[in-house]
Amino acid sequence: MAEPRPAFLARKPGLRWLICGLLGLVGLAAILAGFIVTQGRQDLRPILLVGDVAFFLASLVAPFGGRRADPMGMAVLFVLPAALMALMSLKRIAFTDHLQFALILGAMAMGLLMAAAVRSQDRWVPALGLAACGLAIAGVAANFLAPWVLDQRAFVDQTRTVAPFSFHNLDDGTAVTAADLKGKVVVLSYWATWCTPCLAEMPQIAALRRRYATDPRVRIIPINANDSGDNADKARVFLQRHGFDPQSAIDDVPSPGRSKGQAGVNLGLKVVPTLYVLDPDGQVTATHVGYDASEHLVPALAARIDKLLAAPKS
């Protein structure tokens, strides 16, 4: 398969490891580029494929020499970008979702293992066969396994009482209180104008609203969090610019010493986007934090709404 390692590389393992580290950084750059290109879609699946293919190719061209994969070189190729990813996650620059971070690391590791298997072959036909099988497995994992994993952790089902709260309609400024929502199944969808995952999630919320548009027992209410520079005017302009339903709401102005409005504080809001499903008694029955386009969000929400609608009235 690969040509023997040049003599100067054989004598200088540090140089080999440096090249492997640089190749790993190139792989990380490819993943970051994938994040930027697909930012509007907020979809993890192409990122997983990019990570797998990038580290597969990096390991194929790494100066391990012959058919033998240098364990130290492979470790440097993997560990250096993984450490930088972890640092970026801690600084909240990217990779802030721990599960998504773990899935990306898994895709990188799969690419390295695929390349090691290919390099171990001394004939082109089995090598190409292994590469094709590996890429097919990576595609299946990215398109089916990753969404399934994300679906499993997406919702936290619970039964939690919430202190009284209120927010205001964006269109006319009228107040909506928790008491006004009693007797209905309610989905509160928190968003912000600066939140990319929120923008990707909004069409799903719009689809859910259309699904229950004629059912007076259900209310789906997008709520702007009214923090980090947002306000009613910004929220209205944002909705108009992106063509979303202007019938949204905004949380109360945060009180002194609080970074969130009253509803957000009482519901336990920490990040956006976050969804809360409330039963007719006003209790939170499910919470969904974050968003990825690979999730089956509308069917999962509809199943919870329909279950609450079918439950005997207390």
N, C-alpha and C positions, 0 to 999 in steps of 0.2 A: 504493500500500500504506500506508505510514506517513505521518502528517501531517508537514508541514514543521516543522523545529525552531523552538521559540519564540525570539524575538529575543534575550532575555536569555541563553539558552544559547548562541546563535551568537556572542555577544560574550564569553563566558566559557568557553573550552575547558577550563580547570582544573576548573570545576564539572562539566562533562560527564564528564571523566575520573574525578572523585571518585564520581559516581553509578555509572559503569561498575565502578569498584573495589568499591563496596558491593554491586552486583549479583553480582559475582564471589564475594564473601564469602558472599552468600546461597546461591549455587550450591555452594560448599564446605560450608556448613552442611547443605545437603540431602544431600550425599554422606556426611558424618559421621553424620547421622541414619539414613541407610540402613545404615551400618556397625553402629550401635547396635541397630537393629530386627532386623537379620539376624544378630546376633552368634552366637547359638546354632547357626545353620546353617553359618556360615563359608562362605558362597557368594558369589563375586565377581560372578556374572551380574547380579543385581538392582542391585548398586552401579554397574556399568557403564551400565546403562539409566538409573539415576537421574542419573548424571553427565552423560550425553548430553542427556537431556531438560531438566535444570536449566539447563545452559549454552545450550541452544537457546532456551529461554524467556527467559533473561536477555539474550541478544543480540537477541531480537526486541523487547523493551521498552526496550532501552538507548537513550539519547537521541542516536543517531547523526545523525538527521535525514533525512527523505525516504527515498529508496531507496539512498542512499550510506552505506556502512559506514565509519566513521571508523577507519582502521588503528590510530591511537594508542589510541582508546577500546577497541577489541577487544583490543589488546595488554594494556592495564591489566586488563580484565575477565578475561583468562586468566592473565597472569603473576603477579599478586598472590596469588590462591589457590594457584597452583602453587608459589610460593616458600614460602608457609606450610605446604603439604603436605611440601615438602622439609625444612623445619625440623622438623616433627613427626616425619618419618622419621629424621632425625639424632638426635633426642632419644628415639627409640624409643617415641613415644606412639601412633603409628599409621603405616600405610603402610610397614612395615618390610621388606616383600618388594619388591625393586627391580622385578621383572617386573610385579607387580600394580600398583605405582606407575605404571609406564610405560603399562600398559593403561588405567588411569583417566585419565591425561593425554590419551591418544589419544581416549577417549570424550568428554572435555571439548572437545577440538579439533574433533572431528566435529560436536558440537552447534553450535559457533560457525560452522563452514563451512556447515552446513545452514541456519542462520538467515540468513547472508549471502546464500545463494542464493535463499531465499524473499523476502528484502527487495528483491532486485534485480528482482522481477517487478512489473508495474504492473496485473496483473489477479488477481482472487481465485482463479480456477480453476487456472491453472498454479502459483500460489503454494501452494495447498492440495495439489495433486498432488506438488509437490516435497517438501513437508513430510511427506506420507504415505510417499513413496518413501524419504526420509531416515530416518524412524523405522523403517521396515521393514528397511532395511539395518542400522541400529543394533541392532535386535532379533536379526537373523541373526548379526551379529558377536559380540554378547554371548553368545548361546546356543550357537554352534558354533565360531567362530574362537577366542575366548578359551579355552574348554576344550581345544581342540586345541593351542594355544600352551603352556598349562600342562602338558598331558600330555607335550609334547616335552622340557620341561626337568625334569620331575618326578623322574626316576630318573637317577642317575649309575652307569652300569655299569662295573665294575672287577674286578680280581682282586687282593685285598690280604690278606696274612697278618696275623693279629692275635695279639698276645701273650696268654698264658693269662689267663683272667679267671674271676670267679665272681659269683653273686648268690644271693638267697634267695627261696624260695617264700613268699608272703604267708600262705597258709593254715596251714602247719605249721612254717615257719621253716627247713626243710631247705635245705642249700646245693646249688646247681647249678653245676657247673664247665664250662668249655669242653670238657673231655674227655668229659663226660657227653653232650654234644650231637653228638659225632663220629658219622659214619655216617648222619646225618639232614639233610634240608633244613630250615633253621631261619629263621624270621622273628622278629627281636627288635624290638618296638614300644615305643619310649620315650615316656613320658607323665608328666604332673604334674597334681596336683589343681587348680592355679591356671591351667592352660593351656586357654584356650577352643578353639583348634584341635584340641587333644588330645581334648576332649570330643566335638567334632564327628566326629573320625576314629574313635573307639572303636566305633561300630556297624559300620563297615566292617571293622575287625579282627575283630569278633564274627562277621560274615558269612563272613570268610575261615576262621575257626576251624571254623565249621559245615561249610564246604565240604570240609575235610580231616580232619574229626573221626574218620573210620574208617580213615584211612591212617596206619599206624604209622611211615612213613618221613618224616613231616612234623611239625614242632612250630612252633606260632605262640605266642609268649610275650610278652604285654604286660609291660613293666618300668617301675615307677615310678622316676624318676631319683633320688629320695631327696636332693633339694637344695632350697634356697630355702624352708625351713620345712616341707617334707614329711617324713613318717616313716611307719612301717608302720601305726600306728593311724589316721592321717589317710587313708592310701590305702585301708584296709579300709572306713572309714566312707564315703568317696567312692564306692567301687564299689557298696556296699550302697544308698546313697541314690539312685544313678542306675540301679540294676537291672542292673549289668554282672556278668559272670562273675567270681566271687571268685578263680578260679584264675589269679591274676596273680603277678607277682614284684616284688621291690624290689632295687635295687642296694645294694651294700655301703655302710656309712656312710663318707662321705668322710674320708680320712686328713688329718692336720694339713697345712695348706698347699695342700690340694686342695679344689675346690668340687664335685667329682663323685666318685662311687664308682669302684671299680677297673674294672668292666666299661665304664662310660662313658668313662673315661680311655683305656683300651686300644682301644676301638672308635673313638675320635675324636669323641665326642659334643660338640656345641657348643650346640645349641638343641633344644627339644622342640616339636612331635613330630618324631622321626626314626625311620625304619625301616632295619633292616639285614637283608639276605638273605644267609645263609651256606650254602655248599655242604657236602656230606658230609665234606669234608676240614677244615672249620672256617674256610675263607677267606671274606672278605666279597666277594660278587659284585655287589652293587648296594646303593645307599644312596638313600633318599628323605627329603627334608627339607621340613617344613611340610605343610600340608594345605589343600585347598580342595574344597568339595563338588562343584564342576563337573568335577573330575578323575574318570577312570575307574580308581580305585585298585584295586579287587578284581580286575577282569580283567587289569590290568597285572601285579599281584603273582602271580596264578595262572599267567600265561604264563611268568613267570620260574621259579616253583616247578616247573611241569610240564617245562620245559626241563632243569632240573637233575635231575629224577627220570629223565628219558629218556636222560641222558648216560651213556656207558659208564663203568663203575666203574674207577678208577685202580688 
